[in-house]
C-alpha cells in the first residue's frame, strides 16, 4: 500500500514541480518549485463566523483519479488551498475497521466483483434491497491485499483503474503533517444491523486520527456520537447531512424537506448542516438559476454552519455559469447576500482558485500579465457568434481584441461570420436548402455559402448559437440561441471604435476563390472599410489569413497592421528555414492548442512541442486558439478547469489566447494569483505536460498516433492571388436564383436534380414530424 501511495504523491509532485511565477509585463514566465502561501489582510466573508469558506475534497480528486485513491487525495493537497479537508466516506469491514469508499457497495468503485465472484450478496440498506459486493463481507486484510480502486463514474478517465488500493481513514489523515479529515458516516443503521459499530471504531482509532468533522444523514447516530464519553467536542464538529427533500430520515421518520423547518432542533446536536446545491440555489427545468432560498440565512440565524455538496466541474450545472466552474463557486461563496461555510467538491482545485484567488479581487481593472485576450466570434459561448451581442459582451468581458472573419455576399457586402457556410451558424437550412452546393475549394461537405445569397437574404435568417460539444450533451445559453444581428464590416469597426482600448482582428480566407470564381474583391472591401472607419491610432489592428499572399498585400499597403498567419490544423515542428519564411509575411501565428501540447488518444497531454520557442526565436508572436470553458474542450490533466489550462499554456510562453469565453480569460489574467507579489492565498498552478501520461500503464494505452511531420516551406508559402474576374461577377448577377448560373446545361440539370431530391427529403421529414 505504501508503494502505491508514494506513487500517487510522486506523480502529483512531479506534475506540480514547476509553478508559474509571472512578472507583470513579461510573457515568458519563470517557475518556482514549491507552492507558497502568501498571507495578507483577510477578506470579510459572509460565512457564519466571517472566516474563509472551507474546501472539502470529496474522495480526493475523483475528476481524474479513482474516488478515495491516494493519488486523488495527494492531488487535493497539492492543488487545494491550505487547509483543504480530505473527505472520507466511511465504510466498515467484517472486522469493524474502516475504509474510505464512495459507496456502500464495492462493485461500482473497485474490482471486487472480478476478484471475488462468489461474494455477491443481497442486503437491505435503508429499506431497499440491494445486490452487490459489500465491505462487511471482507476482512481488512482481504480488501487491502486483493482489491483495487476503479473510476466509479464511467464518463471519466479509466486509465488509473486497478492501480490504487483502498485507504483507511488514518492513512488519509496522515498524508499531511497536520491532517485534515472530514468523515462522512452514511449508513450507520445498516452497519449496526450487522453488529458493526461506527462509534466504537472511531473511538478505538483516536490514537491514529481525529476527524475535524463527522457528518451523517442519521440523527440517531449524531446524537449517540455527541453523547459518547470519548467524543472530543473541541476538535470535532458534528454536521447533519440532508439527502433529497423527499427521502425519509431513519430516526425521526420525517422527510428531509420537513426537517428543513426544524433547524433549531438540529442545532441541539449538530454545529452545521450539509445540503445539496439546490437547497441553496435551485435550478429550473430550463437549466437556469432561480432565486436563492433563505436556507443559509435561516441556518446562520440558528448558529448553524452550511456546507454544500454536489460540485463537479465535468457535469452540467446551470447555463448562468457559461461552463466556468469557478463562477459557480463564487455564486455560493461571494455574492452580496450570503456565503456558505464550505463546499464539498470533486474538483478541489477549482474551488480553491475561486475562493483564494478570484473572490479576493472581484472587480480588477488591470491585467497582471500582458497575454492578449482575443475573442473567437465575440463571446460566442453566450450568444450566437459574430453578432452585435456577442461582440458587445466580449468587450464588456475584457477582450483586448475582438475578431471578425470577413465573408462576402453575392452582392458584394462584406460582413462578419465564422465561415462562408451559413449552415450551423444560422437557420439557413430551412430558408435556403435549394442553394446547397458543393465547393471543394472551400470545404469538403455541401453548404449554403454566403457568396450565393444577398445581404438582404442573409438579414432574413436568424443567427444560431454554435454548440461544438452538443454530442456530449453540452448546450450553450438556449435562451439566446437566436439572439443578436450580424454586422457588416463597417458596423463592426464602428462598434470597436467606440471602445478605444479594444483592438480588432480581421480574418480573411478564400480570397483567391472569391476573386476568380465569384468576381468578389474581399481585400478591397476590407481596405475600404478600414480606411473609412478612421480608428483610433492606439487601437491594434491585426490582419489574419492562412494565405501568405494576402498577408503580403497588407504588408505592402499597410505596414502598421500586425499580420497573423493562421494554421487551422496542428503543427509539431517549425525548423528555422520555415520560421524565416513565415517572418517574411507575418508578425504572429495563430495555432491550435494541440500545436503547443499534443493530445494522446486517451485525452491526456503528450508533452509539449517547441513551437513557441521556435517562433519566438524568429521574433514571431504565438496566439493559441481553441480555448473555451466546457470540460470537453480540455484535456483531462487540466482537471476540467479552464484556469489550470490557461496558466499551463501561458507557462509555455504563448502571447495570446483566442477564446469563446473572454470573461474567464480576463478574470484569470487580472487575478492577483497570477502575480507572485500578490497577497492571495496561493498562485494558479500549471501542469507539466506529459507527466500524467508517463505514469499510465503502457498496457492500457492505445497505439500511438502517427507523428505530425515538420512544417516545410512549401506548406507555408502560397502562390500569388489571381486577379478579380469581373465576368464571374456579372454571370453571378444574371442568375437571380443563385443556382446553376445558366439555362439547361448538364451541370445545371444535375444541380436541379440534387435540389429537388433535397427538397423532397426535407418535406418528408417535415410531414413526419407534423404527423407525430
MARROKE-772890 format. One record per residue (C-alpha): residue number from 1; residue in one letter; x, y, z. Coordinates in pm, whole numbers, always signed. Layout:
# MARROKE-772890
R resi resn x y z
R NUM a X Y Z
...
This chain:
# MARROKE-772890
R resi resn x y z
R 1 x +0 +0 +0
R 2 x +279 +243 +87
R 3 x +431 +190 -259
R 4 x +106 +294 -430
R 5 x +65 +595 -202
R 6 x +418 +708 -276
R 7 x +349 +657 -646
R 8 x +48 +887 -622
R 9 x +238 +1152 -430
R 10 x +536 +1137 -664
R 11 x +303 +1166 -961
R 12 x +150 +1483 -822
R 13 x +477 +1634 -710
R 14 x +634 +1573 -1050
R 15 x +333 +1727 -1218
R 16 x +349 +2031 -994
R 17 x +726 +2059 -993
R 18 x +715 +2380 -1192
R 19 x +480 +2655 -1085
R 20 x +403 +2980 -1255
R 21 x +597 +3284 -1144
R 22 x +498 +3566 -1375
R 23 x +649 +3911 -1370
R 24 x +397 +4176 -1477
R 25 x +462 +4273 -1834
R 26 x +665 +3963 -1910
R 27 x +506 +3696 -2128
R 28 x +776 +3439 -2058
R 29 x +712 +3324 -1702
R 30 x +973 +3165 -1485
R 31 x +867 +2894 -1244
R 32 x +924 +2806 -884
R 33 x +949 +2466 -725
R 34 x +715 +2489 -429
R 35 x +376 +2649 -380
R 36 x +397 +2903 -101
R 37 x +109 +3053 +92
R 38 x +107 +3430 +86
R 39 x -68 +3581 +384
R 40 x -241 +3914 +367
R 41 x -536 +4108 +502
R 42 x -835 +3880 +530
R 43 x -1143 +3932 +318
R 44 x -1467 +3990 +503
R 45 x -1678 +3684 +432
R 46 x -2050 +3641 +491
R 47 x -1999 +3299 +648
R 48 x -2131 +3228 +996
R 49 x -1806 +3323 +1168
R 50 x -1664 +3554 +900
R 51 x -1392 +3309 +801
R 52 x -1295 +3190 +454
R 53 x -1521 +2906 +329
R 54 x -1371 +2561 +356
R 55 x -1282 +2344 +59
R 56 x -1373 +1980 +126
R 57 x -1220 +1739 -126
R 58 x -1480 +1466 -175
R 59 x -1287 +1143 -223
R 60 x -972 +1339 -311
R 61 x -980 +1438 -678
R 62 x -1218 +1188 -844
R 63 x -1247 +1403 -1154
R 64 x -924 +1238 -1272
R 65 x -826 +964 -1026
R 66 x -1049 +693 -877
R 67 x -1255 +820 -586
R 68 x -1079 +784 -248
R 69 x -742 +694 -403
R 70 x -406 +801 -268
R 71 x -327 +993 -587
R 72 x -662 +1172 -564
R 73 x -603 +1286 -208
R 74 x -247 +1388 -299
R 75 x -386 +1596 -586
R 76 x -631 +1763 -348
R 77 x -348 +1857 -115
R 78 x -128 +1984 -396
R 79 x -394 +2175 -591
R 80 x -611 +2287 -300
R 81 x -590 +2589 -77
R 82 x -407 +2535 +251
R 83 x -644 +2370 +498
R 84 x -836 +2173 +235
R 85 x -1023 +1894 +413
R 86 x -992 +1540 +281
R 87 x -1338 +1383 +270
R 88 x -1366 +1012 +352
R 89 x -1696 +831 +304
R 90 x -1658 +571 +578
R 91 x -1744 +205 +521
R 92 x -1684 -83 +766
R 93 x -1527 -423 +709
R 94 x -1614 -759 +863
R 95 x -1364 -691 +1144
R 96 x -1511 -347 +1223
R 97 x -1233 -150 +1060
R 98 x -1287 +147 +834
R 99 x -1211 +213 +471
R 100 x -1284 +516 +253
R 101 x -1516 +440 -38
R 102 x -1769 +646 -234
R 103 x -2042 +383 -193
R 104 x -2158 +110 +42
R 105 x -2109 -130 -249
R 106 x -1767 -233 -369
R 107 x -1859 -341 -721
R 108 x -1907 +3 -879
R 109 x -1583 +151 -746
R 110 x -1344 -146 -714
R 111 x -1255 -471 -887
R 112 x -1409 -678 -607
R 113 x -1659 -846 -840
R 114 x -1382 -993 -1057
R 115 x -1150 -1079 -769
R 116 x -1426 -1242 -559
R 117 x -1701 -1352 -800
R 118 x -1874 -1569 -535
R 119 x -1909 -1292 -278
R 120 x -2216 -1126 -424
R 121 x -2486 -1071 -160
R 122 x -2823 -902 -115
R 123 x -2875 -665 +178
R 124 x -3143 -424 +287
R 125 x -2998 -74 +305
R 126 x -3234 +194 +435
R 127 x -3534 -20 +345
R 128 x -3419 -109 -6
R 129 x -3285 -448 -117
R 130 x -2951 -404 -293
R 131 x -2746 -668 -472
R 132 x -2370 -638 -488
R 133 x -2037 -679 -313
R 134 x -2016 -519 +32
R 135 x -1713 -440 +252
R 136 x -1875 -607 +554
R 137 x -1817 -944 +381
R 138 x -1439 -892 +375
R 139 x -1168 -852 +633
R 140 x -939 -553 +613
R 141 x -653 -779 +504
R 142 x -854 -920 +214
R 143 x -953 -573 +100
R 144 x -605 -424 +123
R 145 x -428 -716 -46
R 146 x -671 -813 -319
R 147 x -893 -520 -412
R 148 x -806 -210 -615
R 149 x -1000 +105 -693
R 150 x -1158 +189 -1027
R 151 x -1328 +501 -1159
R 152 x -1691 +487 -1044
R 153 x -1820 +743 -1296
R 154 x -1786 +581 -1636
R 155 x -1765 +906 -1833
R 156 x -1436 +984 -1659
R 157 x -1088 +856 -1732
R 158 x -1031 +492 -1653
R 159 x -657 +490 -1720
R 160 x -576 +481 -1347
R 161 x -803 +186 -1270
R 162 x -660 -113 -1079
R 163 x -358 +88 -960
R 164 x -454 +217 -616
R 165 x -555 +19 -307
R 166 x -832 +124 -74
R 167 x -728 +354 +208
R 168 x -818 +357 +573
R 169 x -907 +691 +735
R 170 x -583 +701 +933
R 171 x -384 +675 +607
R 172 x -579 +962 +456
R 173 x -540 +1168 +774
R 174 x -166 +1103 +786
R 175 x -89 +1226 +435
R 176 x -15 +1573 +579
R 177 x +188 +1675 +886
R 178 x -130 +1831 +1024
R 179 x -403 +1606 +899
R 180 x -737 +1750 +795
R 181 x -1021 +1499 +769
R 182 x -1396 +1504 +711
R 183 x -1555 +1169 +796
R 184 x -1898 +1100 +646
R 185 x -2100 +815 +800
R 186 x -2377 +746 +552
R 187 x -2527 +418 +673
R 188 x -2484 +373 +1049
R 189 x -2817 +190 +1081
R 190 x -2703 -61 +820
R 191 x -2374 -129 +997
R 192 x -2550 -158 +1334
R 193 x -2793 -415 +1193
R 194 x -2490 -634 +1115
R 195 x -2332 -597 +1463
R 196 x -2077 -342 +1344
R 197 x -2022 -24 +1545
R 198 x -1904 +301 +1388
R 199 x -1869 +487 +1719
R 200 x -1651 +211 +1861
R 201 x -1434 +219 +1551
R 202 x -1389 +598 +1575
R 203 x -1313 +574 +1946
R 204 x -1057 +295 +1903
R 205 x -887 +490 +1621
R 206 x -827 +810 +1820
R 207 x -458 +734 +1859
R 208 x -429 +732 +1476
R 209 x -663 +1009 +1368
R 210 x -922 +1256 +1492
R 211 x -1167 +1387 +1234
R 212 x -1225 +1760 +1212
R 213 x -1583 +1697 +1100
R 214 x -1816 +1399 +1120
R 215 x -2133 +1412 +910
R 216 x -2428 +1179 +878
R 217 x -2786 +1181 +743
R 218 x -2897 +986 +1054
R 219 x -2999 +1191 +1357
R 220 x -2974 +890 +1586
R 221 x -2609 +836 +1503
R 222 x -2515 +1203 +1553
R 223 x -2694 +1216 +1890
R 224 x -2522 +896 +2000
R 225 x -2189 +1035 +1883
R 226 x -2244 +1356 +2077
R 227 x -2337 +1157 +2390
R 228 x -2029 +937 +2370
R 229 x -1796 +990 +2666
R 230 x -1495 +977 +2438
R 231 x -1623 +1230 +2182
R 232 x -1387 +1529 +2153
R 233 x -1620 +1829 +2118
R 234 x -1331 +2069 +2085
R 235 x -1157 +1900 +1793
R 236 x -1454 +1756 +1607
R 237 x -1774 +1917 +1475
R 238 x -2089 +1719 +1403
R 239 x -2279 +1801 +1084
R 240 x -2627 +1681 +987
R 241 x -2645 +1578 +624
R 242 x -2965 +1638 +427
R 243 x -3047 +1400 +145
R 244 x -3314 +1477 -117
R 245 x -3625 +1659 +2
R 246 x -3847 +1352 -31
R 247 x -3621 +1091 +131
R 248 x -3705 +988 +487
R 249 x -3459 +1027 +776
R 250 x -3440 +686 +952
R 251 x -3454 +806 +1316
R 252 x -3737 +1063 +1315
R 253 x -3914 +907 +1013
R 254 x -3967 +1251 +861
R 255 x -3865 +1370 +518
R 256 x -3557 +1585 +493
R 257 x -3780 +1853 +343
R 258 x -3981 +1860 +666
R 259 x -3664 +1867 +878
R 260 x -3557 +2186 +700
R 261 x -3816 +2362 +914
R 262 x -3660 +2229 +1237
R 263 x -3318 +2392 +1227
R 264 x -3340 +2487 +1596
R 265 x -3382 +2120 +1685
R 266 x -3087 +2025 +1463
R 267 x -2873 +2281 +1645
R 268 x -2914 +2079 +1968
R 269 x -2689 +1801 +1836
R 270 x -2500 +1948 +1537
R 271 x -2292 +2255 +1461
R 272 x -2377 +2261 +1091
R 273 x -2581 +2122 +807
R 274 x -2463 +1960 +485
R 275 x -2702 +2005 +191
R 276 x -2723 +1952 -188
R 277 x -2668 +2261 -405
R 278 x -3032 +2301 -500
R 279 x -3124 +2359 -134
R 280 x -2946 +2695 -171
R 281 x -2968 +2788 -541
R 282 x -3248 +2596 -713
R 283 x -3219 +2539 -1088
R 284 x -3531 +2540 -1303
R 285 x -3621 +2280 -1559
R 286 x -3487 +2519 -1823
R 287 x -3136 +2494 -1675
R 288 x -3123 +2849 -1538
R 289 x -3085 +2963 -1177
R 290 x -3391 +3050 -977
R 291 x -3384 +3295 -682
R 292 x -3181 +3175 -386
R 293 x -3363 +3022 -91
R 294 x -3331 +3165 +260
R 295 x -3170 +2848 +394
R 296 x -2824 +2995 +455
R 297 x -2964 +3298 +637
R 298 x -3204 +3078 +836
R 299 x -2927 +2837 +936
R 300 x -2685 +3114 +1029
R 301 x -2959 +3270 +1243
R 302 x -2971 +2945 +1439
R 303 x -2592 +2934 +1466
R 304 x -2555 +2651 +1213
R 305 x -2282 +2645 +952
R 306 x -2386 +2546 +599
R 307 x -2184 +2310 +381
R 308 x -2294 +2248 +23
R 309 x -2231 +1934 -184
R 310 x -2267 +1840 -549
R 311 x -1989 +2038 -715
R 312 x -1825 +1869 -1013
R 313 x -1663 +2064 -1295
R 314 x -1728 +1796 -1555
R 315 x -2106 +1787 -1515
R 316 x -2360 +2045 -1629
R 317 x -2494 +2274 -1359
R 318 x -2659 +2590 -1495
R 319 x -2635 +2795 -1813
R 320 x -2580 +3102 -1592
R 321 x -2222 +2991 -1533
R 322 x -2120 +2960 -1901
R 323 x -1947 +2633 -1800
R 324 x -1693 +2819 -1585
R 325 x -1676 +2614 -1260
R 326 x -1517 +2898 -1064
R 327 x -1815 +3121 -1142
R 328 x -2042 +2861 -983
R 329 x -1838 +2853 -663
R 330 x -1845 +3233 -645
R 331 x -2223 +3220 -672
R 332 x -2227 +3029 -341
R 333 x -1945 +3197 -151
R 334 x -1910 +3553 -280
R 335 x -2249 +3702 -355
R 336 x -2386 +4007 -176
R 337 x -2648 +3809 +18
R 338 x -2460 +3528 +192
R 339 x -2170 +3286 +183
R 340 x -2191 +2917 +257
R 341 x -1933 +2796 +505
R 342 x -1781 +2530 +284
R 343 x -1812 +2346 -46
R 344 x -1784 +1970 -86
R 345 x -1637 +1915 -430
R 346 x -1489 +1653 -658
R 347 x -1260 +1921 -807
R 348 x -1099 +2100 -511
R 349 x -853 +2286 -734
R 350 x -1133 +2484 -897
R 351 x -1294 +2561 -562
R 352 x -959 +2680 -426
R 353 x -900 +2901 -729
R 354 x -1239 +3064 -680
R 355 x -1214 +3118 -305
R 356 x -846 +3201 -266
R 357 x -797 +3394 -590
R 358 x -1100 +3522 -776
R 359 x -1305 +3620 -472
R 360 x -1015 +3830 -348
R 361 x -1040 +4077 -638
R 362 x -1397 +4080 -773
R 363 x -1352 +4392 -989
R 364 x -990 +4411 -1106
R 365 x -908 +4663 -1377
R 366 x -553 +4599 -1494
R 367 x -413 +4277 -1632
R 368 x -125 +4130 -1437
R 369 x +13 +3954 -1746
R 370 x +30 +4107 -2094
R 371 x -102 +3800 -2275
R 372 x -358 +3917 -2530
R 373 x -721 +3813 -2492
R 374 x -866 +3768 -2841
R 375 x -1229 +3675 -2883
R 376 x -1342 +3392 -3105
R 377 x -1654 +3519 -3281
R 378 x -1707 +3751 -2984
R 379 x -1833 +3597 -2661
R 380 x -1966 +3303 -2858
R 381 x -2023 +3086 -2552
R 382 x -2308 +3319 -2453
R 383 x -2450 +3444 -2785
R 384 x -2453 +3342 -3150
R 385 x -2106 +3412 -3286
R 386 x -2026 +3726 -3483
R 387 x -2341 +3908 -3372
R 388 x -2362 +4251 -3215
R 389 x -2446 +4096 -2876
R 390 x -2150 +3858 -2887
R 391 x -1910 +4141 -2969
R 392 x -2052 +4378 -2709
R 393 x -2026 +4114 -2438
R 394 x -1668 +4032 -2541
R 395 x -1579 +4399 -2498
R 396 x -1757 +4418 -2163
R 397 x -1588 +4096 -2051
R 398 x -1240 +4239 -2107
R 399 x -1129 +4119 -2451
R 400 x -827 +4308 -2583
R 401 x -911 +4216 -2942
R 402 x -1248 +4136 -3100
R 403 x -1242 +3933 -3417
R 404 x -1429 +3949 -3746
R 405 x -1381 +3677 -4005
R 406 x -1494 +3852 -4320
R 407 x -1733 +3687 -4563
R 408 x -1875 +3824 -4888
R 409 x -2234 +3815 -5009
R 410 x -2340 +3768 -5368
R 411 x -2399 +4142 -5399
R 412 x -2057 +4234 -5261
R 413 x -2136 +4314 -4896
R 414 x -1857 +4230 -4651
R 415 x -1979 +4110 -4311
R 416 x -1863 +3908 -4010
R 417 x -1921 +3533 -3990
R 418 x -1702 +3246 -3878
R 419 x -1702 +3075 -4217
R 420 x -1851 +3110 -4563
R 421 x -2102 +2833 -4492
R 422 x -2426 +2959 -4337
R 423 x -2526 +2613 -4213
R 424 x -2479 +2571 -3839
R 425 x -2443 +2945 -3780
R 426 x -2794 +3043 -3896
R 427 x -3129 +2881 -3964
R 428 x -3047 +2892 -4335
R 429 x -3103 +2516 -4369
R 430 x -3475 +2576 -4394
R 431 x -3463 +2907 -4581
R 432 x -3201 +2825 -4845
R 433 x -3194 +2449 -4883
R 434 x -3219 +2495 -5260
R 435 x -2890 +2687 -5251
R 436 x -2692 +2398 -5106
R 437 x -2385 +2333 -5323
R 438 x -2050 +2162 -5316
R 439 x -1745 +2388 -5327
R 440 x -1436 +2171 -5269
R 441 x -1211 +2479 -5268
R 442 x -1390 +2595 -4951
R 443 x -1482 +2274 -4766
R 444 x -1534 +1902 -4836
R 445 x -1905 +1893 -4747
R 446 x -2200 +2069 -4906
R 447 x -2306 +2405 -4770
R 448 x -2512 +2718 -4821
R 449 x -2246 +2977 -4893
R 450 x -2262 +3348 -4829
R 451 x -2142 +3432 -5180
R 452 x -2454 +3265 -5322
R 453 x -2702 +3481 -5131
R 454 x -2756 +3855 -5099
R 455 x -2719 +4067 -4787
R 456 x -3094 +4120 -4778
R 457 x -3142 +3744 -4777
R 458 x -2886 +3696 -4501
R 459 x -3065 +3955 -4288
R 460 x -3380 +3747 -4324
R 461 x -3231 +3446 -4141
R 462 x -3171 +3419 -3769
R 463 x -2827 +3371 -3611
R 464 x -2780 +3036 -3440
R 465 x -2556 +2981 -3140
R 466 x -2294 +2717 -3214
R 467 x -2276 +2414 -2985
R 468 x -1940 +2247 -3057
R 469 x -1990 +1993 -2775
R 470 x -2356 +1914 -2832
R 471 x -2274 +1547 -2885
R 472 x -2154 +1542 -2524
R 473 x -2479 +1699 -2403
R 474 x -2334 +2048 -2355
R 475 x -2552 +2322 -2499
R 476 x -2486 +2693 -2487
R 477 x -2732 +2950 -2348
R 478 x -3055 +2826 -2513
R 479 x -3248 +3140 -2415
R 480 x -3027 +3340 -2651
R 481 x -2972 +3080 -2920
R 482 x -3109 +3313 -3191
R 483 x -3026 +3649 -3031
R 484 x -2841 +3935 -3197
R 485 x -2784 +4053 -3552
R 486 x -2496 +4007 -3791
R 487 x -2277 +4309 -3862
R 488 x -2135 +4443 -4182
R 489 x -1764 +4512 -4154
R 490 x -1813 +4892 -4124
R 491 x -2062 +4830 -3840
R 492 x -1815 +4601 -3666
R 493 x -1543 +4865 -3695
R 494 x -1777 +5133 -3564
R 495 x -1851 +4918 -3260
R 496 x -1479 +4875 -3196
R 497 x -1419 +5247 -3250
R 498 x -1647 +5329 -2955
R 499 x -1408 +5137 -2730
R 500 x -1066 +5286 -2788
R 501 x -892 +5024 -2574
R 502 x -1029 +4738 -2786
R 503 x -835 +4628 -3091
R 504 x -960 +4429 -3387
R 505 x -864 +4115 -3575
R 506 x -981 +4091 -3935
R 507 x -974 +3739 -4073
R 508 x -957 +3686 -4450
R 509 x -985 +3350 -4624
R 510 x -1086 +3220 -4965
R 511 x -974 +3540 -5138
R 512 x -844 +3351 -5442
R 513 x -1170 +3163 -5492
R 514 x -1383 +3474 -5443
R 515 x -1175 +3670 -5693
R 516 x -1152 +3407 -5967
R 517 x -1486 +3227 -5933
R 518 x -1720 +3494 -5797
R 519 x -1563 +3819 -5907
R 520 x -1556 +3948 -5547
R 521 x -1263 +4153 -5417
R 522 x -1258 +4083 -5043
R 523 x -926 +4261 -4993
R 524 x -1054 +4583 -5145
R 525 x -1369 +4564 -4933
R 526 x -1163 +4527 -4615
R 527 x -920 +4803 -4710
R 528 x -1201 +5045 -4789
R 529 x -1380 +4969 -4462
R 530 x -1063 +5017 -4256
R 531 x -979 +5339 -4435
R 532 x -1325 +5484 -4385
R 533 x -1350 +5376 -4020
R 534 x -1071 +5609 -3906
R 535 x -995 +5403 -3598
R 536 x -803 +5544 -3304
R 537 x -430 +5517 -3383
R 538 x -381 +5343 -3048
R 539 x -614 +5059 -3143
R 540 x -438 +4743 -3253
R 541 x -528 +4615 -3599
R 542 x -449 +4252 -3675
R 543 x -495 +4101 -4020
R 544 x -520 +3723 -4015
R 545 x -515 +3474 -4301
R 546 x -400 +3125 -4388
R 547 x -274 +3266 -4722
R 548 x +67 +3434 -4724
R 549 x -17 +3619 -5043
R 550 x -296 +3804 -4858
R 551 x -61 +3895 -4575
R 552 x +196 +4014 -4826
R 553 x -60 +4251 -4980
R 554 x -122 +4413 -4642
R 555 x +248 +4425 -4563
R 556 x +300 +4636 -4871
R 557 x -9 +4858 -4836
R 558 x -50 +4887 -4457
R 559 x +277 +4809 -4279
R 560 x +141 +4925 -3941
R 561 x -105 +4639 -3927
R 562 x +9 +4328 -3742
R 563 x -15 +4025 -3971
R 564 x -113 +3683 -3835
R 565 x -62 +3358 -4025
R 566 x -334 +3105 -3944
R 567 x -261 +2734 -3901
R 568 x -600 +2568 -3858
R 569 x -450 +2218 -3822
R 570 x -194 +2107 -3561
R 571 x +173 +2161 -3631
R 572 x +450 +1993 -3437
R 573 x +779 +2142 -3552
R 574 x +886 +2457 -3735
R 575 x +1250 +2441 -3846
R 576 x +1441 +2765 -3890
R 577 x +1400 +2783 -4272
R 578 x +1026 +2769 -4219
R 579 x +1014 +3035 -3945
R 580 x +1241 +3257 -4154
R 581 x +987 +3237 -4436
R 582 x +693 +3292 -4201
R 583 x +863 +3609 -4075
R 584 x +869 +3747 -4430
R 585 x +490 +3755 -4427
R 586 x +370 +3755 -4067
R 587 x +439 +3902 -3725
R 588 x +245 +3631 -3543
R 589 x +93 +3289 -3591
R 590 x -242 +3152 -3476
R 591 x -212 +2782 -3389
R 592 x -448 +2533 -3227
R 593 x -385 +2409 -2874
R 594 x -255 +2071 -2993
R 595 x +32 +2252 -3163
R 596 x +162 +2351 -2819
R 597 x +57 +2049 -2615
R 598 x -19 +1745 -2832
R 599 x -303 +1523 -2718
R 600 x -276 +1149 -2669
R 601 x -558 +916 -2768
R 602 x -668 +900 -2404
R 603 x -710 +1279 -2392
R 604 x -408 +1348 -2174
R 605 x -129 +1584 -2278
R 606 x +160 +1417 -2455
R 607 x +436 +1658 -2361
R 608 x +498 +1998 -2517
R 609 x +635 +2097 -2856
R 610 x +899 +2361 -2925
R 611 x +669 +2570 -3145
R 612 x +668 +2867 -2907
R 613 x +1045 +2858 -2871
R 614 x +1097 +2826 -3246
R 615 x +858 +3110 -3332
R 616 x +998 +3338 -3065
R 617 x +1350 +3277 -3196
R 618 x +1228 +3430 -3523
R 619 x +1056 +3716 -3337
R 620 x +711 +3577 -3419
R 621 x +434 +3600 -3159
R 622 x +223 +3292 -3087
R 623 x -152 +3310 -3040
R 624 x -336 +2991 -2949
R 625 x -696 +2920 -3045
R 626 x -950 +2668 -2922
R 627 x -1000 +2791 -2565
R 628 x -1341 +2759 -2410
R 629 x -1481 +2662 -2070
R 630 x -1668 +2341 -2147
R 631 x -1490 +2048 -1990
R 632 x -1488 +1864 -2325
R 633 x -1270 +2138 -2470
R 634 x -985 +2047 -2234
R 635 x -751 +1755 -2194
R 636 x -802 +1553 -1878
R 637 x -491 +1656 -1692
R 638 x -621 +2014 -1668
R 639 x -873 +1883 -1411
R 640 x -1168 +2020 -1613
R 641 x -1058 +2365 -1501
R 642 x -1017 +2647 -1756
R 643 x -786 +2842 -1523
R 644 x -549 +2548 -1489
R 645 x -549 +2514 -1867
R 646 x -482 +2885 -1919
R 647 x -197 +2901 -1669
R 648 x -41 +2589 -1820
R 649 x -38 +2737 -2171
R 650 x +86 +3074 -2052
R 651 x +363 +2891 -1867
R 652 x +474 +2773 -2212
R 653 x +523 +3137 -2312
R 654 x +234 +3197 -2552
R 655 x +147 +3558 -2638
R 656 x -229 +3542 -2678
R 657 x -534 +3326 -2614
R 658 x -823 +3306 -2861
R 659 x -1131 +3212 -2666
R 660 x -1507 +3167 -2685
R 661 x -1527 +3297 -2327
R 662 x -1323 +3617 -2287
R 663 x -1470 +3670 -1939
R 664 x -1285 +3371 -1797
R 665 x -955 +3468 -1960
R 666 x -996 +3824 -1835
R 667 x -1071 +3713 -1478
R 668 x -766 +3489 -1488
R 669 x -521 +3745 -1627
R 670 x -643 +4013 -1386
R 671 x -629 +3789 -1080
R 672 x -365 +3864 -815
R 673 x -287 +3492 -817
R 674 x -101 +3545 -1145
R 675 x +127 +3793 -966
R 676 x +397 +3645 -739
R 677 x +378 +3960 -523
R 678 x +7 +3906 -464
R 679 x -143 +3870 -120
R 680 x -372 +3593 -238
R 681 x -366 +3258 -58
R 682 x -180 +3093 -343
R 683 x -96 +3126 -711
R 684 x -253 +2947 -1006
R 685 x -61 +2630 -1082
R 686 x +30 +2490 -1425
R 687 x +55 +2123 -1501
R 688 x +366 +1975 -1653
R 689 x +261 +1845 -1998
R 690 x +301 +1471 -2036
R 691 x +359 +1387 -1670
R 692 x +33 +1202 -1623
R 693 x +67 +1012 -1948
R 694 x +412 +892 -1840
R 695 x +255 +731 -1532
R 696 x -16 +539 -1718
R 697 x +46 +168 -1753
R 698 x +161 +108 -2114
R 699 x -75 -190 -2144
R 700 x -383 +35 -2124
R 701 x -261 +279 -2385
R 702 x -396 +257 -2741
R 703 x -147 +264 -3030
R 704 x +25 +600 -3062
R 705 x -96 +843 -3327
R 706 x +112 +893 -3639
R 707 x +353 +1182 -3570
R 708 x +279 +1510 -3746
R 709 x +566 +1581 -3988
R 710 x +764 +1905 -3951
R 711 x +647 +2208 -4145
R 712 x +807 +2267 -4480
R 713 x +846 +2596 -4662
R 714 x +604 +2470 -4927
R 715 x +343 +2425 -4650
R 716 x +365 +2794 -4573
R 717 x +422 +2996 -4888
R 718 x +119 +3038 -5118
R 719 x +105 +3139 -5486
R 720 x +11 +3496 -5581
R 721 x -355 +3590 -5575
R 722 x -538 +3577 -5909
R 723 x -694 +3894 -6048
R 724 x -1060 +3964 -5980
R 725 x -1269 +3805 -6253
R 726 x -1532 +4067 -6331
R 727 x -1701 +3833 -6576
R 728 x -1772 +3586 -6296
R 729 x -1945 +3862 -6101
R 730 x -2164 +3952 -6397
R 731 x -2251 +3587 -6453
R 732 x -2350 +3554 -6088
R 733 x -2560 +3871 -6104
R 734 x -2753 +3733 -6401
R 735 x -2852 +3425 -6200
R 736 x -3132 +3560 -5982
R 737 x -3191 +3228 -5813
R 738 x -2830 +3183 -5708
R 739 x -2849 +2842 -5874
R 740 x -2675 +2691 -6173
R 741 x -2574 +3017 -6337
R 742 x -2741 +2946 -6668
R 743 x -3009 +2758 -6853
R 744 x -3019 +2389 -6931
R 745 x -2655 +2289 -6913
R 746 x -2572 +1941 -6794
R 747 x -2426 +2073 -6469
R 748 x -2736 +2283 -6418
R 749 x -2959 +1982 -6470
R 750 x -2756 +1784 -6216
R 751 x -2777 +2068 -5969
R 752 x -3154 +2094 -6016
R 753 x -3191 +1721 -5963
R 754 x -2994 +1740 -5639
R 755 x -3205 +2034 -5520
R 756 x -3531 +1852 -5599
R 757 x -3417 +1544 -5407
R 758 x -3301 +1752 -5110
R 759 x -3625 +1949 -5101
R 760 x -3833 +1632 -5128
R 761 x -3645 +1471 -4840
R 762 x -3689 +1783 -4631
R 763 x -4066 +1786 -4696
R 764 x -4088 +1418 -4598
R 765 x -3916 +1494 -4267
R 766 x -4147 +1791 -4202
R 767 x -4460 +1586 -4274
R 768 x -4329 +1307 -4050
R 769 x -4270 +1547 -3761
R 770 x -4611 +1707 -3805
R 771 x -4769 +1365 -3809
R 772 x -4601 +1279 -3479
